[in-house]
Amino acid sequence: MMLLTMTDIEIYKINTIKNVIDKRISGVDAAALLNLSPRQVYRLTKQYLKHGAEGLISHKRGQPSNHHHSYKFKQHVLDLVQIHYQDFGPTLAHEKLTELHAISVGVETLRQWMITDGLWLPHAKRKPQVYQPRYRRDCVGELIQIDGSHHDWFEGRSDKCCLIVYIDDATSQIMSLRFTNAETTLDYMAITREYIMQYGKPTAFYSDKHSVFRVNSRDAKTAKITQFGRALKDLNIELLCANSSQAKGRVERANKTLQDRLIKEMRLEGIDNIEDANVWLPKFIADFNRRFAKPPLYAKNMHRSVTEQPYELEDIFSWQEHRKLSNSLTLQYDKVLYMIESTEENNRLTRETVKVLDYPDGTIAIHYGHRTLKYQIFDKLQKVNQGQVVDNKRLGAVLKLAQTEQRILEMEDKRSRSKKAPKRSAQKRAIAQLRAINPVLVNPDEFKPSSSRR
């Protein structure tokens, strides 16, 4: 007795043909069930009566395809991969074979050849990576894990946003929570400043390799430190970047818990926007820590007191960039020309490097060493009227040039701020709230009182 291998479709076809032979259904009905013509059903019936079930099985099974590549061609391709592209994946190897060797072969065909020849191991057959568990830190404040969780926190009642989480490694205690529109440097700086003012300076922060914490560009010409990393360095706080999500599993598991409990708690409280949520979060943090925080191994608190003065913290948590002064004591930052006040002391600073401090509220300071330099602003993106050109002798040439540049930029639709400048989503939100209360508070300099009497 011969063993036949059939698919589910072929078994269904045999049962249908049997029903036709036993006159349980007509050939027309069988044709409709099998999506075939009645003549084809009658042919299959004759094949079954003559050869049995074997007559309904495709004879092409197990035979090479009519479009298959020859063994010689297959061996030639594998030899090229073995010599030149041994550590390449199938997709990249296919690209190079096509571009450099003019060999046309399908990606999936090449993948199967490489698997058979042992040049590629499918992901499903690879051994899972082992992550060794580690013990908690011994003391509170020794290691603080930080992360941002992007999620639909308000369940469609408001736009999707990011929850920034600070959690202590020793106790799993949530130290700080803050909703923001995005995971930006200035948001992390603001939360970190609130953190150190409340608890003190921890030994280290533990984060992922987000661009806020680490310069990920391999060909970066600048120092391998971000603005947030520079701020922590000024505060003598270590910043460690994890190589995997599992390494900072404490905060990752907390994010998963928060995406369940926090969402439901806010639903019960009727909270549907970032502002109300941030006001309510301290109450949630206290309840969460009461339920889930663990006692530390040692009672010592590793947080250090903040010795910096408030004005020093303002400078530390600002966006800082260096610029070189021109011979005319000018510099450019975010498409704005800054003109240093011309004094006997400042005139010696030509071609010297100064530090530009961009504060979260949008104000700018320029420092040379410990000195703060006074300046005037010329904004390239603002309109220039001809009266300024005539009245201001010092700026005459600059303003004429700016007028020409503005016309060109307007025609090319390129009048926008630098993409490298810090993002201030929180500041925009605060200004919008201020404008709703009283528009005069947003731009007090533009307010003109009425001279009419009633």
C-alpha positions in Angstrom: 0.0 0.0 0.0 1.5 3.3 -1.1 1.5 6.3 1.3 0.2 9.5 -0.3 0.8 13.0 1.1 -2.1 15.4 0.4 -3.0 18.9 1.3 -6.3 19.9 2.9 -7.5 21.2 -0.5 -6.8 17.9 -2.2 -8.6 15.9 0.5 -11.6 18.2 0.1 -11.4 17.7 -3.7 -11.4 13.9 -3.3 -14.4 13.9 -0.9 -16.3 16.1 -3.4 -15.5 13.8 -6.3 -16.6 10.8 -4.2 -19.9 12.5 -3.6 -20.3 13.0 -7.4 -19.6 9.3 -8.0 -22.1 8.3 -5.3 -24.6 10.6 -7.0 -25.0 12.6 -3.8 -24.4 15.8 -5.7 -24.4 16.7 -9.3 -21.3 17.6 -11.4 -22.5 21.2 -11.7 -22.8 21.5 -7.9 -19.4 20.0 -7.4 -17.9 22.5 -9.9 -19.4 25.3 -7.9 -17.9 23.9 -4.7 -14.4 23.4 -6.2 -14.5 26.6 -8.3 -13.9 24.6 -11.4 -15.8 24.1 -14.7 -18.2 21.1 -14.9 -16.0 19.5 -17.7 -13.0 19.6 -15.4 -15.0 17.9 -12.6 -15.9 15.1 -15.1 -12.3 14.7 -16.0 -11.3 14.5 -12.3 -14.1 11.9 -11.8 -12.6 9.7 -14.6 -9.1 10.1 -13.2 -10.3 9.0 -9.7 -12.2 5.9 -11.2 -9.1 4.9 -13.1 -6.2 5.7 -10.8 -7.8 6.2 -7.4 -6.8 9.1 -5.1 -3.3 9.2 -6.7 -5.0 10.4 -9.9 -6.1 13.7 -8.3 -2.6 14.6 -6.8 -0.5 17.0 -8.8 2.4 15.2 -10.6 4.6 18.3 -10.4 5.0 17.8 -6.6 8.7 17.2 -5.8 9.8 18.1 -9.3 12.1 21.1 -10.0 10.4 24.3 -11.1 10.4 25.2 -14.8 12.1 28.4 -13.8 14.7 27.0 -11.5 18.3 28.0 -11.6 20.9 25.5 -12.6 23.2 23.9 -10.1 26.2 25.5 -11.7 24.7 29.0 -11.4 23.7 28.3 -7.8 27.2 27.2 -6.9 28.7 30.3 -8.6 26.5 32.6 -6.5 27.3 30.8 -3.3 31.0 31.0 -4.1 30.8 34.8 -4.5 28.9 35.1 -1.2 31.4 32.9 0.5 34.4 34.9 -0.8 33.2 38.5 -0.7 30.0 38.7 1.4 30.4 36.0 4.1 29.1 38.2 6.9 26.4 39.9 4.8 22.7 39.3 5.3 20.7 38.0 2.3 19.1 41.4 1.5 22.5 43.2 1.4 24.2 40.4 -0.3 21.5 40.4 -3.0 22.0 44.2 -3.5 25.7 43.8 -4.0 25.4 40.8 -6.3 23.0 42.8 -8.5 25.1 46.0 -8.4 28.6 44.7 -8.6 28.3 41.3 -10.4 25.1 41.8 -12.5 23.6 38.6 -11.1 19.8 38.5 -11.1 18.4 36.2 -8.4 15.5 36.6 -6.0 16.2 37.7 -2.4 14.2 34.8 -1.0 15.9 32.3 -3.3 19.3 33.6 -2.2 18.1 33.5 1.5 17.2 29.8 1.2 20.5 29.0 -0.6 22.5 30.7 2.1 20.5 28.9 4.9 21.1 25.5 3.2 24.8 26.3 2.8 25.2 27.5 6.4 25.9 31.1 5.5 22.9 32.5 7.2 21.0 31.5 10.3 17.3 32.4 10.5 16.2 34.6 13.4 13.8 31.9 14.5 16.6 29.4 15.0 19.0 31.7 16.8 19.6 31.2 20.5 17.8 33.9 22.6 20.1 36.4 24.2 20.6 35.8 27.9 20.2 38.8 30.3 21.6 38.1 33.7 19.6 39.6 36.5 21.3 42.0 38.8 20.7 43.0 42.4 19.2 46.4 43.3 21.4 49.2 44.4 21.9 49.3 48.2 20.8 52.9 49.0 18.3 55.5 47.9 19.7 58.0 45.5 22.5 55.7 44.3 21.0 55.1 40.9 17.9 56.8 39.4 16.5 55.2 36.3 14.9 57.7 33.8 12.8 57.1 30.7 10.1 58.6 28.6 6.9 56.6 27.8 5.0 57.7 24.7 1.4 56.6 24.9 -2.3 57.6 24.5 -2.4 58.5 28.2 -5.8 60.3 27.9 -7.5 57.6 25.9 -8.4 59.9 23.0 -9.7 62.7 25.3 -6.5 64.6 24.4 -3.5 64.3 22.1 -1.0 61.6 22.6 1.9 62.7 24.8 5.0 61.5 26.8 5.3 60.7 30.5 8.8 61.2 31.8 9.5 58.8 34.7 12.2 59.0 37.4 12.4 55.8 39.6 14.9 54.8 42.3 16.7 51.5 41.6 17.1 50.6 45.2 13.4 50.9 46.2 11.3 51.0 42.9 10.0 54.3 44.4 8.7 56.8 41.8 10.7 60.0 42.5 9.2 62.2 39.8 6.5 62.0 37.0 5.8 64.7 34.4 3.6 64.8 31.3 5.2 66.6 28.3 4.3 66.9 24.6 7.6 65.3 23.6 10.8 63.9 25.1 13.0 67.0 24.8 16.2 68.2 26.4 14.6 71.3 28.1 11.8 69.1 29.6 14.4 66.7 31.1 16.3 69.7 32.4 13.2 71.2 34.0 12.3 67.9 35.7 15.9 67.3 36.8 16.0 70.7 38.4 12.8 70.1 40.3 14.2 66.7 41.3 17.4 67.9 42.8 15.7 70.8 44.6 13.3 68.3 46.2 15.6 65.3 47.0 19.2 66.5 46.3 21.8 65.3 43.8 21.8 61.5 43.2 25.0 59.6 42.4 23.9 58.7 38.9 21.1 58.7 36.4 20.5 55.6 34.2 18.9 56.1 30.8 18.6 54.6 27.4 20.6 55.9 24.3 18.1 58.5 23.4 19.7 61.6 21.7 18.9 63.6 24.8 21.4 61.6 26.7 24.0 60.5 24.1 25.5 61.8 20.9 24.6 58.9 18.5 26.2 60.3 15.4 29.4 58.3 14.7 31.0 61.1 12.7 30.2 63.9 15.2 32.9 66.5 15.1 31.9 68.0 18.4 32.5 66.6 21.9 30.6 63.5 22.6 28.3 65.1 25.2 24.8 66.4 24.9 23.3 69.5 26.5 21.7 67.3 29.2 24.9 65.4 29.8 26.8 68.7 30.1 24.3 70.0 32.7 24.7 66.8 34.8 28.5 67.0 34.5 28.4 70.6 35.9 26.4 69.2 38.8 28.8 66.3 39.3 26.1 63.7 38.5 27.1 60.6 36.5 25.0 59.7 33.4 25.0 56.0 32.4 23.4 54.8 29.2 22.0 51.2 29.1 22.8 48.9 26.2 19.3 47.3 26.2 15.8 47.8 27.6 16.3 44.8 29.9 19.2 46.5 31.6 16.9 49.3 32.9 14.0 46.9 33.5 12.9 48.7 36.7 11.7 51.8 34.8 10.4 49.7 31.9 8.2 47.6 34.1 7.0 50.7 35.9 6.0 52.2 32.5 3.9 49.1 31.8 2.2 49.4 35.2 1.6 53.1 34.8 0.0 52.5 31.3 -2.6 50.4 33.1 -3.2 52.0 36.5 -2.4 55.7 35.8 -4.7 55.8 32.8 -7.6 54.3 34.7 -7.0 56.6 37.7 -7.1 59.7 35.4 -10.3 58.4 33.8 -11.9 58.2 37.2 -10.7 61.7 38.2 -12.0 63.1 34.9 -8.5 64.4 33.9 -8.2 65.0 30.1 -5.2 67.3 29.6 -1.5 67.6 30.5 -1.9 70.6 32.8 -4.5 69.1 35.1 -2.6 65.8 35.1 0.7 67.4 36.2 -1.1 69.1 39.1 -2.7 65.8 40.2 0.4 63.6 39.8 2.0 64.1 43.2 -1.2 62.6 44.8 -0.8 59.6 42.5 2.9 59.2 43.3 2.3 59.1 47.0 -0.4 56.4 46.6 1.8 54.4 44.2 4.8 54.4 46.4 2.8 53.4 49.4 1.6 50.3 47.5 4.7 49.2 45.6 7.9 50.8 47.0 10.4 48.4 48.6 12.6 49.2 51.6 16.3 49.8 50.7 19.0 47.4 51.8 20.7 50.2 53.8 19.0 53.2 55.2 21.7 55.7 54.1 20.5 58.3 51.6 23.0 58.9 48.8 21.5 62.2 47.7 23.9 65.1 48.2 22.8 68.6 49.0 22.6 71.3 46.3 25.4 73.8 46.9 24.8 75.8 43.7 23.1 79.2 44.0 19.8 79.7 42.1 21.5 81.9 39.5 24.1 79.2 38.9 21.3 76.6 38.4 19.7 78.9 35.9 22.9 78.9 33.9 23.5 75.1 34.2 20.0 74.2 33.0 20.2 76.5 30.0 21.0 75.5 26.4 24.7 76.5 25.9 26.6 77.0 22.7 29.9 78.6 21.9 30.4 81.3 19.3 33.4 83.3 18.1 33.1 87.1 18.0 33.8 88.8 14.8 36.0 91.9 14.3 32.9 94.0 14.7 32.0 92.3 18.0 29.0 90.4 16.5 27.9 86.8 16.6 25.0 84.8 15.2 22.7 82.4 17.1 19.4 80.9 15.9 19.4 83.3 12.8 19.7 86.3 15.1 22.6 88.7 15.0 23.9 89.8 18.5 26.0 92.9 18.7 28.2 93.2 21.8 28.2 96.6 23.4 31.3 98.5 22.3 33.4 99.4 25.4 37.1 99.7 26.0 37.0 96.3 27.8 34.9 94.6 25.2 36.9 95.8 22.2 39.7 93.4 23.3 37.4 90.4 22.7 37.5 90.3 18.9 38.0 86.8 17.6 37.5 85.4 21.2 35.1 82.6 22.0 32.0 83.4 24.1 29.3 81.3 25.5 25.6 81.8 24.5 23.1 80.7 27.2 19.6 80.1 25.9 17.2 79.9 28.9 14.0 77.9 28.9 11.9 81.1 28.9 13.6 82.2 25.7 15.9 84.9 27.1 19.5 84.9 26.0 22.7 85.7 27.9 26.2 85.9 26.5 29.1 85.1 28.9 32.9 85.6 28.5 34.5 83.8 31.5 32.6 85.1 34.5 31.5 88.3 32.8 28.0 88.8 31.3 28.2 90.9 28.1 25.6 93.4 27.2 24.3 93.3 23.6 21.8 94.5 21.1 19.7 92.3 18.9 19.2 92.4 15.2 16.7 89.7 14.1 17.1 88.6 10.5 13.5 87.3 10.4 11.9 90.6 11.4 10.9 93.2 8.9 13.3 96.2 8.4 11.9 99.6 7.6 14.0 102.2 5.8 13.8 104.6 8.7 16.2 102.3 10.7 18.6 102.3 7.8 18.8 106.1 7.7 18.8 106.8 11.5 21.2 104.1 12.7 24.6 104.7 11.2 26.3 101.7 12.8 23.7 99.3 11.5 23.3 100.9 8.1 25.3 98.4 6.0 24.0 95.4 8.0 20.4 96.4 7.6 20.7 97.0 3.9 22.2 93.5 3.5 19.4 92.0 5.6 16.7 93.6 3.5 18.1 91.9 0.5 18.4 88.5 2.3 14.8 88.8 3.6 13.4 89.3 0.1 15.3 86.2 -1.1 14.2 84.1 1.8 10.6 85.1 1.5 10.6 84.1 -2.1 12.1 80.7 -1.2 9.8 80.3 1.9 12.8 79.8 4.1 12.0 82.3 6.9 12.1 80.0 9.8 14.2 79.5 13.0 17.1 77.1 13.1 16.2 73.4 13.4 19.1 73.0 15.9 17.6 75.4 18.5 16.0 73.9 21.6 12.3 73.0 21.4 10.1 74.8 23.9 6.8 72.9 23.8 6.2 73.6 27.6 6.9 77.3 27.1 4.4 77.6 24.2 1.8 75.9 26.4 2.4 78.3 29.2 2.2 81.3 26.9 -1.1 80.1 25.4 -2.5 79.9 28.9 -1.2 83.4 29.7 -2.7 84.8 26.5 -6.1 83.3 27.4 -6.0 85.1 30.8 -4.7 88.5 29.6 -3.0 89.2 26.2 -1.2 92.2 27.7 0.8 89.9 30.0 2.4 88.0 27.0 3.9 91.1 25.3 3.8 94.0 27.9 6.1 96.2 25.8 3.6 96.3 23.0 0.8 97.6 25.2 -0.3 101.1 24.5 -2.7 102.7 26.9 -5.6 104.7 25.5 -5.3 108.5 25.7 -9.0 109.1 25.3 -11.0 110.2 28.4 -14.6 109.2 29.2 
